[in-house]
């Protein structure tokens, strides 16, 4: 009987580097991932999304190392069609393009948080 990681909360684990976070791509059954204020970058997030197709909840709030949130959201929307909630609090470059990816690919989406304060 193997154990499966379904939820992972790394909130504020600021000492983790992008290379460390690449190991999360080896998981394949995540349903909820909290990366609030984690130093993840687009490359690691894409790898995680590509291997966790049933991800339903993700928190990317305060992830200041993501250089292109539209690209990050496109990777998530393309690979994680079961996405229900996404938290993009304080993301600085999420545009209508990213929103379009979510709308066109994630029919189960219930909540998008793009708050600033």
C-alpha positions, -999 to +999 in steps of 0.1 A: +000+000+000+018+031-012+012+065+003+001+093-020+006+130-014-027+148-022-023+181-003+010+200+002+013+232+021+047+250+017+034+284+026+062+309+034+090+283+029+112+311+016+144+291+018+133+267-009+149+275-042+135+267-077+158+237-080+144+222-048+108+228-060+115+209-093+113+177-071+076+184-067+072+175-104+079+139-094+045+139-075+016+131-097-015+131-075-015+165-059-050+180-055-041+211-035-008+230-034-001+260-013+030+279-026+021+312-009+053+334-007+075+306-020+104+314-044+090+293-073+097+303-109+079+295-141+101+265-150+093+246-118+056+255-119+053+243-154+069+209-145+045+205-115+015+213-137+026+189-164+026+160-139-004+169-117-033+169-140-059+166-112-047+196-093-078+215-080-065+242-057-033+262-060-021+293-041+005+314-059-001+345-038+031+365-032+052+344-055+074+372-067+098+351-086+072+341-112+082+364-141+052+358-163+019+350-146+000+347-179+025+320-189+022+303-155-016+304-156-016+290-192+006+261-181-018+254-152-050+258-173-036+236-201-025+208-178-048+210-148-083+212-162-099+202-128-087+235-113-113+249-089-095+277-071-064+297-079-050+324-057-029+350-075-027+376-047-003+404-055+007+390-089+019+419-109+014+408-145-017+387-148-038+400-177-069+392-197-047+367-216-042+346-185-079+349-176-088+337-210-067+305-206-086+298-173-120+305-188-113+283-219-097+253-201-110+251-165-147+246-166-148+236-129-132+269-118-151+285-089-127+311-076-099+334-088-083+356-062-064+385-077-066+408-048-038+433-040-042+442-003 
